[in-house]
Protein backbone atom coordinates (compact mmCIF):
# COMPACT_ATOMS: atom_id res chain seq x y z
CA UNK A 1 0.00 0.00 0.00
CA UNK A 2 2.79 2.48 0.91
CA UNK A 3 4.54 1.74 -2.39
CA UNK A 4 1.39 2.24 -4.47
CA UNK A 5 0.00 5.22 -2.54
CA UNK A 6 2.81 7.27 -0.90
CA UNK A 7 0.26 9.52 0.84
CA UNK A 8 -1.28 6.52 2.60
CA UNK A 9 0.94 6.91 5.68
CA UNK A 10 -0.03 10.57 6.12
CA UNK A 11 -3.69 9.59 6.09
CA UNK A 12 -3.08 6.70 8.49
CA UNK A 13 -1.16 8.83 10.99
CA UNK A 14 -3.83 11.54 10.85
CA UNK A 15 -6.43 8.91 11.66
CA UNK A 16 -4.35 7.67 14.57
CA UNK A 17 -4.18 11.22 15.94
CA UNK A 18 -7.94 11.65 15.51
CA UNK A 19 -8.84 8.43 17.28
CA UNK A 20 -6.19 8.55 20.03
CA UNK A 21 -4.51 11.80 21.12
CA UNK A 22 -1.72 9.84 22.82
CA UNK A 23 -0.28 8.91 19.43
CA UNK A 24 0.63 12.61 18.97
CA UNK A 25 1.60 12.41 21.91
CA UNK A 26 -0.45 14.81 24.01
CA UNK A 27 -2.66 14.70 27.06
CA UNK A 28 -5.44 16.94 28.33
CA UNK A 29 -5.99 17.87 31.95
CA UNK A 30 -9.54 18.55 33.08
CA UNK A 31 -10.40 22.04 34.28
CA UNK A 32 -13.72 23.85 34.49
CA UNK A 33 -12.27 26.78 32.58
CA UNK A 34 -11.39 24.59 29.59
CA UNK A 35 -14.50 22.39 29.54
CA UNK A 36 -18.05 23.52 30.22
CA UNK A 37 -19.04 20.06 31.45
CA UNK A 38 -16.99 17.04 32.44
CA UNK A 39 -18.49 14.99 29.60
CA UNK A 40 -16.78 17.29 27.08
CA UNK A 41 -13.42 16.45 28.64
CA UNK A 42 -13.99 12.71 28.43
CA UNK A 43 -14.97 12.99 24.76
CA UNK A 44 -11.91 15.17 24.05
CA UNK A 45 -9.52 12.47 25.28
CA UNK A 46 -11.23 9.74 23.28
CA UNK A 47 -14.16 8.35 25.23
CA UNK A 48 -17.14 7.29 23.12
CA UNK A 49 -20.86 7.08 23.73
CA UNK A 50 -20.59 3.30 24.04
CA UNK A 51 -18.29 3.85 27.04
CA UNK A 52 -21.23 5.25 29.03
CA UNK A 53 -22.78 3.06 31.70
CA UNK A 54 -25.98 3.81 33.57
CA UNK A 55 -25.80 3.05 37.27
CA UNK A 56 -28.67 3.07 39.75
CA UNK A 57 -28.15 5.25 42.78
CA UNK A 58 -28.73 3.88 46.27
CA UNK A 59 -31.87 5.17 47.95
CA UNK A 60 -33.32 5.19 51.45
CA UNK A 61 -35.97 2.72 52.53
CA UNK A 62 -38.59 5.50 52.48
CA UNK A 63 -37.92 6.14 48.81
CA UNK A 64 -37.79 2.47 47.84
CA UNK A 65 -41.25 2.59 46.27
CA UNK A 66 -40.17 5.31 43.89
CA UNK A 67 -38.38 4.66 40.57
CA UNK A 68 -34.66 4.31 41.23
CA UNK A 69 -32.66 7.38 40.19
CA UNK A 70 -29.77 6.76 37.84
CA UNK A 71 -26.46 8.39 37.02
CA UNK A 72 -24.21 8.24 33.99
CA UNK A 73 -20.65 7.03 34.48
CA UNK A 74 -17.83 6.55 31.99
CA UNK A 75 -16.48 3.01 31.57
CA UNK A 76 -12.75 3.47 32.09
CA UNK A 77 -11.89 -0.18 31.42
CA UNK A 78 -13.47 -0.05 27.96
CA UNK A 79 -11.66 3.19 27.15
CA UNK A 80 -8.25 1.99 28.36
CA UNK A 81 -8.61 -1.25 26.42
CA UNK A 82 -9.20 0.70 23.22
CA UNK A 83 -6.34 3.10 24.02
CA UNK A 84 -3.97 0.18 24.55
CA UNK A 85 -4.97 -1.48 21.28
CA UNK A 86 -4.54 1.75 19.33
CA UNK A 87 -1.09 2.42 20.82
CA UNK A 88 0.06 -1.13 20.08
CA UNK A 89 -1.02 -0.74 16.48
CA UNK A 90 0.71 2.64 16.25
CA UNK A 91 3.88 1.14 17.71
CA UNK A 92 3.73 -1.74 15.24
CA UNK A 93 3.40 0.70 12.32
CA UNK A 94 6.36 2.77 13.55
CA UNK A 95 8.74 -0.21 13.74
CA UNK A 96 7.61 -1.88 10.50
CA UNK A 97 10.27 -2.20 7.81
CA UNK A 98 9.54 -3.60 4.36
CA UNK A 99 12.25 -4.27 1.79
CA UNK A 100 12.17 -1.70 -0.99
CA UNK A 101 9.70 0.59 0.76
CA UNK A 102 10.57 3.57 2.95
CA UNK A 103 8.40 3.84 6.05
CA UNK A 104 7.58 7.55 6.11
CA UNK A 105 6.56 7.28 9.76
CA UNK A 106 9.24 4.89 10.95
CA UNK A 107 11.70 4.60 13.80
CA UNK A 108 12.81 8.23 13.63
CA UNK A 109 9.21 9.26 14.34
CA UNK A 110 8.99 6.62 17.04
CA UNK A 111 12.11 8.01 18.71
CA UNK A 112 10.67 11.53 18.51
CA UNK A 113 7.41 10.28 20.02
CA UNK A 114 9.21 8.70 22.97
CA UNK A 115 11.38 11.77 23.58
CA UNK A 116 8.36 14.10 23.51
CA UNK A 117 6.47 11.76 25.80
CA UNK A 118 9.27 11.80 28.37
CA UNK A 119 9.45 15.58 28.33
CA UNK A 120 5.87 16.77 27.93
CA UNK A 121 3.32 14.32 29.33
CA UNK A 122 2.37 14.04 32.97
CA UNK A 123 2.03 10.69 34.69
CA UNK A 124 -1.46 9.24 34.94
CA UNK A 125 -3.22 5.99 34.11
CA UNK A 126 -3.92 7.01 30.52
CA UNK A 127 -0.34 7.98 29.71
CA UNK A 128 1.00 4.91 31.51
CA UNK A 129 -1.15 2.59 29.39
CA UNK A 130 -0.10 4.44 26.24
CA UNK A 131 3.61 4.20 27.10
CA UNK A 132 3.51 0.49 28.02
CA UNK A 133 1.63 -0.43 24.83
CA UNK A 134 3.98 1.58 22.60
CA UNK A 135 7.12 0.11 24.17
CA UNK A 136 5.69 -3.40 23.92
CA UNK A 137 5.53 -3.12 20.14
CA UNK A 138 8.25 -0.62 19.19
CA UNK A 139 10.82 -0.91 22.00
CA UNK A 140 12.71 -3.82 20.43
CA UNK A 141 13.32 -2.04 17.11
CA UNK A 142 14.04 1.30 18.78
CA UNK A 143 16.71 -0.32 20.92
CA UNK A 144 18.32 -2.01 17.91
CA UNK A 145 18.61 1.36 16.18
CA UNK A 146 19.39 3.75 19.05
CA UNK A 147 21.08 1.36 21.50
CA UNK A 148 22.49 3.22 24.54
CA UNK A 149 20.48 6.36 23.77
CA UNK A 150 17.29 4.32 24.03
CA UNK A 151 18.40 2.89 27.36
CA UNK A 152 19.22 6.38 28.67
CA UNK A 153 15.74 7.50 27.69
CA UNK A 154 14.18 4.57 29.53
CA UNK A 155 16.31 5.43 32.56
CA UNK A 156 14.93 8.98 32.62
CA UNK A 157 11.38 7.66 32.23
CA UNK A 158 12.03 5.32 35.14
CA UNK A 159 13.43 8.10 37.33
CA UNK A 160 10.81 10.74 36.50
CA UNK A 161 7.63 9.39 34.95
CA UNK A 162 7.39 6.22 37.05
CA UNK A 163 8.35 8.06 40.22
CA UNK A 164 5.50 10.52 39.61
CA UNK A 165 3.13 7.68 38.72
CA UNK A 166 3.80 5.96 42.05
CA UNK A 167 2.55 9.02 43.94
CA UNK A 168 -0.85 9.07 42.25
CA UNK A 169 -4.02 8.40 44.16
CA UNK A 170 -6.60 7.56 41.52
CA UNK A 171 -9.89 5.68 41.69
CA UNK A 172 -8.20 2.65 40.18
CA UNK A 173 -5.19 2.84 42.50
CA UNK A 174 -4.49 -0.90 42.24
CA UNK A 175 -4.50 -0.71 38.44
CA UNK A 176 -1.96 2.14 38.61
CA UNK A 177 0.32 0.03 40.80
CA UNK A 178 0.04 -2.90 38.37
CA UNK A 179 0.95 -0.64 35.44
CA UNK A 180 3.95 0.74 37.38
CA UNK A 181 5.14 -2.82 38.01
CA UNK A 182 4.67 -3.69 34.33
CA UNK A 183 6.76 -0.73 33.16
CA UNK A 184 9.44 -1.30 35.78
CA UNK A 185 9.70 -4.96 34.80
CA UNK A 186 10.00 -3.99 31.14
CA UNK A 187 12.93 -1.70 31.92
CA UNK A 188 14.69 -3.73 34.61
CA UNK A 189 14.46 -7.12 32.86
CA UNK A 190 15.35 -5.57 29.48
CA UNK A 191 12.29 -6.90 27.68
CA UNK A 192 13.20 -4.63 24.78
CA UNK A 193 15.81 -7.25 23.85
CA UNK A 194 13.08 -9.67 22.76
CA UNK A 195 11.18 -9.14 19.53
CA UNK A 196 7.45 -9.05 20.34
CA UNK A 197 5.06 -11.43 18.63
CA UNK A 198 2.89 -9.75 16.05
CA UNK A 199 5.32 -6.90 15.46
CA UNK A 200 5.87 -7.75 11.79
CA UNK A 201 2.75 -6.38 10.13
CA UNK A 202 3.68 -7.12 6.55
CA UNK A 203 6.02 -10.07 6.83
CA UNK A 204 5.77 -13.68 7.91
CA UNK A 205 6.26 -13.90 11.68
CA UNK A 206 9.71 -15.02 12.73
CA UNK A 207 10.77 -16.65 15.92
CA UNK A 208 11.42 -14.04 18.60
CA UNK A 209 15.02 -13.75 19.58
CA UNK A 210 17.21 -11.79 21.99
CA UNK A 211 19.49 -9.00 20.83
CA UNK A 212 23.04 -8.57 22.04
CA UNK A 213 24.05 -5.79 24.45
CA UNK A 214 27.45 -5.43 22.84
CA UNK A 215 27.86 -1.91 21.50
CA UNK A 216 29.55 -1.04 18.24
CA UNK A 217 32.99 0.50 18.77
CA UNK A 218 32.00 3.67 16.96
CA UNK A 219 28.37 4.05 17.95
CA UNK A 220 26.53 6.82 16.18
CA UNK A 221 24.91 9.38 18.47
CA UNK A 222 21.46 10.64 17.68
CA UNK A 223 20.20 14.12 18.32
CA UNK A 224 16.83 14.53 20.02
CA UNK A 225 15.21 17.96 20.41
CA UNK A 226 14.59 17.76 24.14
CA UNK A 227 16.39 18.58 27.33
CA UNK A 228 17.74 15.12 28.09
CA UNK A 229 19.12 13.39 25.00
CA UNK A 230 21.79 14.21 22.48
Secondary structure in CASP SS format (residue, H / E / C, confidence):
PFRMAT SS
TARGET T0000
AUTHOR 0000-0000-0000
METHOD secondary structure of the structure
MODEL  1
X C 1.00
X C 1.00
X C 1.00
X C 1.00
X C 1.00
X C 1.00
X C 1.00
X H 1.00
X H 1.00
X H 1.00
X H 1.00
X H 1.00
X H 1.00
X H 1.00
X H 1.00
X H 1.00
X H 1.00
X H 1.00
X H 1.00
X C 1.00
X H 1.00
X H 1.00
X H 1.00
X C 1.00
X C 1.00
X C 1.00
X C 1.00
X C 1.00
X C 1.00
X C 1.00
X C 1.00
X C 1.00
X C 1.00
X C 1.00
X C 1.00
X C 1.00
X C 1.00
X H 1.00
X H 1.00
X H 1.00
X H 1.00
X H 1.00
X H 1.00
X H 1.00
X C 1.00
X C 1.00
X C 1.00
X C 1.00
X H 1.00
X H 1.00
X H 1.00
X E 1.00
X E 1.00
X E 1.00
X E 1.00
X E 1.00
X C 1.00
X C 1.00
X C 1.00
X C 1.00
X H 1.00
X H 1.00
X H 1.00
X C 1.00
X C 1.00
X C 1.00
X C 1.00
X C 1.00
X C 1.00
X E 1.00
X E 1.00
X E 1.00
X E 1.00
X E 1.00
X C 1.00
X H 1.00
X H 1.00
X H 1.00
X H 1.00
X H 1.00
X H 1.00
X H 1.00
X H 1.00
X H 1.00
X H 1.00
X H 1.00
X H 1.00
X H 1.00
X H 1.00
X H 1.00
X H 1.00
X H 1.00
X H 1.00
X H 1.00
X H 1.00
X C 1.00
X C 1.00
X E 1.00
X C 1.00
X C 1.00
X E 1.00
X C 1.00
X C 1.00
X C 1.00
X C 1.00
X C 1.00
X H 1.00
X H 1.00
X H 1.00
X H 1.00
X H 1.00
X H 1.00
X H 1.00
X H 1.00
X H 1.00
X H 1.00
X H 1.00
X H 1.00
X H 1.00
X H 1.00
X C 1.00
X C 1.00
X C 1.00
X C 1.00
X H 1.00
X H 1.00
X H 1.00
X H 1.00
X H 1.00
X H 1.00
X H 1.00
X H 1.00
X H 1.00
X H 1.00
X H 1.00
X H 1.00
X H 1.00
X H 1.00
X H 1.00
X H 1.00
X H 1.00
X H 1.00
X H 1.00
X H 1.00
X H 1.00
X H 1.00
X C 1.00
X H 1.00
X H 1.00
X H 1.00
X H 1.00
X H 1.00
X H 1.00
X H 1.00
X H 1.00
X H 1.00
X H 1.00
X H 1.00
X H 1.00
X H 1.00
X H 1.00
X H 1.00
X H 1.00
X H 1.00
X H 1.00
X H 1.00
X C 1.00
X C 1.00
X C 1.00
X C 1.00
X C 1.00
X C 1.00
X H 1.00
X H 1.00
X H 1.00
X H 1.00
X H 1.00
X H 1.00
X H 1.00
X H 1.00
X H 1.00
X H 1.00
X H 1.00
X H 1.00
X H 1.00
X H 1.00
X H 1.00
X H 1.00
X C 1.00
X C 1.00
X H 1.00
X H 1.00
X H 1.00
X E 1.00
X C 1.00
X C 1.00
X C 1.00
X C 1.00
X C 1.00
X C 1.00
X C 1.00
X C 1.00
X C 1.00
X C 1.00
X C 1.00
X C 1.00
X C 1.00
X C 1.00
X C 1.00
X E 1.00
X C 1.00
X C 1.00
X C 1.00
X C 1.00
X C 1.00
X C 1.00
X C 1.00
X C 1.00
X C 1.00
X C 1.00
X C 1.00
X C 1.00
X C 1.00
X C 1.00
X C 1.00
X C 1.00
X C 1.00
X C 1.00
X C 1.00
X C 1.00
END
